[in-house]
Structures are given as C-alpha cells and as structure tokens.
Amino acid sequence: MKRAVMQETALYPPIKAFLEAAGYTVKAEIGPADVMALRGDEAPVLVELKTGFSLTLFHQAIARQAISDMVYLAVPMGQGRRFQKALAENLALARRLGLGVMTVRLATGLVVVHCDPGPYAPRKSPRKRQALMSEFARRKGDPNLGGMQGARMTAYRQDALACARHLAVAGATRGAAVKAATGVVHATRMMRDNHYGWFLALGAGVYDVTETGRAALCPTLE
C-alpha cells in the first residue's frame, strides 16, 4: 500500500492553535505568506511552512523579511540523529539570517520554538581560531587542493612522516634524537601515541618504523 505523502497543510492547525494561544489572530495564505499572525500594534508574524528544511524554504523566508522582521520557518519534528544534526545546522543558518525556527510534532500537535528572529551576533571561539592558526603555521607548503575529498595532508601527518622517514634511514632511535634530527617538537609523544600505526616501541624511549610506516613513505622516498 502506497504511503500517503505529508502535506504542508498538516502543519497549519497546530501552528494556528499555538499562535492563538499566545494572543494572536491567525490567518493562512495572506498574499505570499503561508501564515500571518497579528497581535495588537506589533509587527506581523509570518511563518513559512515546509515538510523539511530546504534552500527554497530559506529563500521564501528571506523574501518575507521585506514585510516583517518576525519571520519563522516551520517544519515537522523528525526523529533520530540525522534530523537532530540537520536541525542544529539549519538553526545556525537561521540565526545568521535573523530568522526564527519552529518544529511541529504532528502526532501530538506540539509546537516548539527553537529560536526567535533577531540580529545575528556570532560567538567567536578562540580555541577554534587558535587551532586553525596553529595548523596553518605548522603546515609545510600547500600539499592539498581546496575542495578535495578523502584524506588530507595535515601538519600532524607531515610531522609523523618526518619521524618515520628518519627512522627508516637511521634505524631504531631514541625519541629525543628523533626530535633533534627532525625538528618535530612532540616526536616522542607522537611515536608513543602511534596514531597511524607507523611506529614500534622497543623500550626505554627507543622507537623504530613499522612496515606500515615504510609503506606510507613510499610516495616520498625516490
């Protein structure tokens, strides 16, 4: 049996009831707006309805900002991690655009306002900024292509390759000597953590390169 396709109209009754409970007079399909709500002399509240987040939904909501600053997106509340991830990402976008976001739990009619319209004031993350600055400074050359897919060359991987390359030539070596020879400040910790499986601890702070590490060096050993 073919499953019925959900319609945007299913969102309207719960949203109408929610806004009316807040003291608004609510009407549907007023001009280009899916939902329009008025309360006293306040700016009109406009709600754009869609069965899911989409670029079209954001375009429509942005267009409604020419009428009022109080513009909301409304979508059904989904389930699972995939929806929660999509909700978080679209909330971030909505806040940046000054839009509000509502979800509707269709089974119960529960309406949740996740954010209200308002000016966007991004919170900077000093930790994330410092991480980018550090990676930029430590990265040797420019080994990647912008927009590439798959594994990328990072400063950490470059340092690990430098350690493995030294061991491949010099043989088993103490961590302090690897640090002195390669300039990799955290050489001992890197080899101990062995993130890539390239290093073999021989005891007393001495390390050698594994066959996996030698294989990783093949493109760089001419």
N, C-alpha and C positions, 0 to 999 in steps of 0.2 A: 504494500500500500504506500502510495507516494505521500511523503511527509509535507504538511502544509508549510508554506513559506511565511515567515513572520513579516508583518507589515508595520510600517512606521506608525500607523494609526493606533496600534496597540499601546503605544507609549503615552498617547494623549490623555486618556481618562485619569491615570494615576498622577500625571503632572498637573492636570487641571485641578484635581482634588487637593494636591499638595499646595499649590499656589493659593487656592481659595481659602484653605485653612490658615494661610498667612495673611489673609485680608485683601487679597487681590480679586479683581473682576477679570475673568479669563475668557478669551475667545480665540478660535482657531482660524487659520488661513486668512489673516488680515493683510492684504497686499502680498508682499513676498515672504512674510513671516509665517512660519508654521504655527507658532503660538505667540500671542501677545497678552500681557497682563498689566493692568493699571491699578494703582493704589494711591488715592488722593492726588496730590500735585507732584508725586515722584516721577522720575524718568520711567518710561515704559520698559518692562522686562520682556525680552524677546528670546524665544527658545527654538533652536533648530533641532529637529528630530531625525535620527538615522538609526538603522538597525545595527550599525557598527561604526567604529572610527574610520574616517577616510579623508583624503585630501579634499574631496568635494565638500564634505561637512565643514571643514575649516574655512574653505573659500566662501561658503554661504554665510558662515558666522561673521567672518571679517567684513563681508559686504553689509551685514546688518549693523555694524558699528557706525555706519554713516547715519543711522537713525537714532541709536541709543548706545550708551556705554554699557548698559546692563544686558549683555548677550550671553546666553548659555548654550552649550552643546548638551544633548541628551541622547544616551544610548542605553540599550538593555545591559543589566549587570550580568556578566558572564561568570564562568567558573574556571578554576584551575590556574596554574602558574602562568600559562601563556596569556590569559586575559589579564591577570594582575600585572604582568610585565608591560603589556600594551597600555593598560590604564595608567601606570606610572609614567611611561614615556609620553603619552598624549596629555597627561596633566602638566608635565613640564613644558610642553609646547603651548598648551592653552594659557598657562600663566605668563609665558613670554609674550603672547599676543594680547593679553588683557582680557581673556575670555573665561567664563565660568564653565564648570562641568558638572552634570548630573548623571546619575545612573538610576535605572528603574528595575527593580526585581519584579518581573512580570507575574510570577506565581503568587505574590503577596500584595503587589501594588506599592511596595516600599520604595520611596524616592530618597536618594542620598545625594546631598550637595558636597562634592569633593573639593571644589574651590569656587570662590566668587570672582566676578570680574574685578579688575583693578590694575593699577600701574605695576609694571614688572620691575622688581628690584632684586636682581640676581645676587645670591650669596656666593662670594668668591671662596675658593678652597685653597688656602696657602699650601697645604700638603700636596694637592694635585699639581699645583703650579710648580712647586719645587721639584716634584718627581719628573715633570716634563723638562724643566731647565737642566736637571742633572743628567737625564738621558741624552739631551741634545749635546751637552758639553762633553760627555764621555764617549758618544758615538764617534767612531773613527771613519772619516769620509762620509759618503752618502750611498750606502750599498743597496738600498731598496728603491722601488718605484712607487710613487704615490698612487694609491688606489689598488695596489696589488693584493691578491688573495693568497692564503696559505701562510707558511712560516715566514717570519720576518727576521732580518738580522738586527739584533739588539746589542746595546753596549755590553750587557751581561754575557751574551753569546760570544761576542768578539773577545772579551777577556778570557772566557773559558777556552776558546780556540788558541789563544796565545799561550796559555798554560799547557794545553795538550801538545801544541807544536814544540814547545821547549822540552817537554818530557820525551817526545818521540825522538828528539835528536840527542839529548843529554842522558837519557835513561832515568832510572829511579832517582829522585831528588827530594831534598827536604823542602818543605813549604816556604821557608824563609829565603832559600836560594832561588826558588821559582819567582817569588815576589821581586827579588833584587834583579833578576835577569829580564823579567818581562815588564816590570813597572805596574803590574796588577796588584793594587794595594791589598785586596782581600783574597789573594791567591790561595792561602791555606784554608780559609773558610769555604771558598768556592769548591776546592777539591774535596774537602771533607763532606760538604753537602751533596756533592756529586749529582746535581740536578739532571744532567744529561746521560749519566752512566758512563762517562768517559775516563774516570779516574779510579785507581785501585790503591787503597791504603795498605802500606806494607809495615806499618807500626812506627812508633817514635817520630811521627810527623813526616814520614817519608811517603812519597806517592809516585806511582807510575801511571802510564796511559794504557787504557784497555784497547782491545781490538775495535770496539765500537768507536772509541775516540780516534783511533787511527783512520777508520773509515770516514769519519766526519772531516778529517784533514785532507782526504784525497783530492778534492777540488782545489785545495790551496797549495798542495805540495807538487811542484812541477819538476 
